[in-house]
């Protein structure tokens, strides 16, 4: 009895996260806190009580918005940790609307990003403009990609 099965590859909707144990998290690591990708700034544990497992208390700063979030997990819980990718590019141009032209390693250009407008990144945007307008140094920018 031969049956032909046709399996298709689909996306499970994981949004570029991996599962990690809450007990293995450390300060400086990254974790999803209330659906926000956060860098852990504080981690402490409470010992096992008579009503359950040890608890992990986390505080983190959102890597995209700089907002602070807190949560508590059981140390045995499996939690989401975002997969983040940092890529460096050379800045070639900044247009009047704030779009940047970046040079890829392959020699091609990337033109779909703008200078950051968030308050906590204003100084980064201003520094990029200063270096670019001075024209005396090359400006290398780091782009952080996470959650898709």
Secondary structure, 3 states (H helix, E strand, C coil): CCCCCCCCCCCCCCCCEEEEEHHHCCCCCEEEECCEEEEEEEEEEECCCCCCCCEEEEEEEECCCCCEEEEEEECCCEEEEECEEEEEEEEEEECCCCEEEEECCCCCEEEEEECCCCHHHHHHHHHHHHHHHHCCCCCEEEEEEECC
